[in-house]
Amino acid sequence: MKFKRFKYRFLFQLVLFFIFAITYTSLSAIQVNVKDSNGNNLDLVMVTIKAEKPQVPPRDDHGYPPEGLTFFITPEVTMFTNPNGKVDIPFPYAPQVTIRLRKIGYKDINVRPYSNVSSVSFRMEKVTDLNYLVGQYPSNSWVAALEFGEDKELRKTYLEQCGFCHQQGSFFMRRAFSEGDWEEIINRMMGYGARPHGKAKKKLPGILSNAYVDLLKHPERVKPGRTWGKELYGAVIREWPMGDSFSQMHDLLFHKKTGLVYVGDNIQDRLWEINPNTGKTVVYKVPKLPEDELGGLLPGRLRSFQKHETYVGLHSLAESPVDGNIFITPSLQRRITEFDPVSKKFKNHLFKDGLYPHTIRIDREDRVWFTLALSNQVGMFNRKDQSFHTYDLPARTKKESFSLWISGFIIKLMNWGFPMHLLPVDERVSGMPLPYGIDIAPNGTVWFTRLHADTIGKIDPKNDSFQLIPTPFQGPRRLRVDRDNNVWISVFPEGSIAKYTPDDGKFKLYPLPTAVDGVETPYSLNVDRKSNLVWVTGTSSDNLMAMDIKTETWKVYPMSRKVTFTRDIEFSPDGKVYSSNGAFPSWHIEDGQPTLMEVTQAK
């Protein structure tokens, strides 16, 4: 009865929503004027508008919207003041709103309620307390200030392995933890999958304990991040809250056939479908098989996590260019899952060889390509004959070959509760080369990375040949290919992206504009082939950024929440940019709320 009442209430709200949108879209703009305490205009103030009473759907017994229920998410809107300290923000989504003003070096202002047609003025007070000021700085500012001594390679290992799933240097890390505290933290993270080498594991607890205590005594050593730029005038950032502080909104997909956006909750096995034009949303649970265990094939990994429904581990998504069906990597099972966005039905395609299907892409021949991260393979599912083909990648050493051979036994040890931090790990994680990112070039070549092996590779589907190419940098994570068949790679622990030109076999590094002393962790990137822009996730600086491939100039877009850990980027045909906050755990996010984010650049 409760859902039936909600259905009628939902239909009534739907009618009201469209009446409200049609009537007030052109009228409902909030006019904001911001000055400093001396009366001077303040430009580039981040102004975020939220509904005072956003729409809230009913919840199931796990705390999420019931499967298949249609509901609306009220977006949040962020814009920036112009040189005159003014900005007009259209907000047709609710009659009463809250307003937050943020600018580094000034105290936040949070006020409520205001009408969505208000004209309001504010004065922002400068921050005079140094500890308060450096507390506003992004996570990478703090990591850059940590004293690692002369061992720069150790800092890269720390960024690569300890920043794998969440930011280092965030609010939660800025504490006077003891060496024993840090040792306990690192051991727990190794249980989740981090693989710092033996020397790093011994050194890091003492280094981090001393370095953070030192920074808390000397906050002047923490330097600010990049100053916000003029590209923000007229830019619009919208966000839709999804899931909760126990979700992990990992990857996403802009579905070209329907214009819907799909976001995968990796920890709760839920696929969120949203229409960004209306906020209309439906949640689907990725089905599990009767024999699937909680935690999937790695049930020991999340045993200590407070709340999860991880049976399959929804990870990456890709759209078929033929029929628009969506293919998903359930990372904790040996299968590829297909979702029909019309019938809303799921279908599983099981395989026997390989472990941890990771990133997924589909070529023009409708072949589904994916990396198998823990078995050192690339997989391909041929939709025409429903067959799988696996490409076994070479091990780096005999030791690695043996480690891969016994990987199934090691996983059993982990599932039985064996403390993973007791297993030896060398400097480049022998036994886990970790095939990771993958993409299809316009000419049909399949490109992939191996994060721990410091290599990229390519497969020629015409003859099934492949080639591995060493990278002159550490930690190639995800990659994409531009319209000229050049390969763009996120250099995760080195604060850069790289371009590989197949014609001459050369790499070129591009330091990221958000890096502080080389510290930034670009988890992923994507190339908008239409506009010839490469977009990058500023995973430790709370930014998304774009480089014009022709001019090599950058634009940077700060997100509204501190600790915005972005893992993937998608585009709409009209150039809107989408990402999601996939911090694990999500309670690290400033308000504990993951979101889908949309960036519209100024015209």
Secondary structure by P-SEA (a helix, b strand, c coil): caaaaaaaaaaaaaaaaaaaaacccccbbbbbbbbccccccccccbbbbbbcccccccccccccccccbbbbbbbbbbbbbccccbbbbbbcccccbbbbbbcccbbbbbbcccccccbbbbbbbbbccaaaaaaaccaaaaaaaccccccaaaaaaaaaccccccccccccccccccaaaaaaaaaaaaaacccccaaaaacaaaaaaaaaaaaaacccccccccccccccccbbbbbbbccccccccccccccccccbbbbbccccbbbbbbcccccccccccccccccccccccccccccccccccccccccbbbbbcccbbbbbbcccccbbbbbcccccbbbbbbbcccccccbbbbccccbbbbbbccccbbbbbccccbbbbbbbbbbccaaaaaaaaaaaaaaaaaaaccccccccccccccccccccbbbbcccbbbbbbbccccccccccccccbbbbbbbccccccccccccccbbbbccccccbbbbbccccbbbbbbbbccccccbbbcccccccccccbbbbbccccccccccccccccbbbbbccccccccccccccccbbbbbbbcccccccccccbbbbbbbbccc
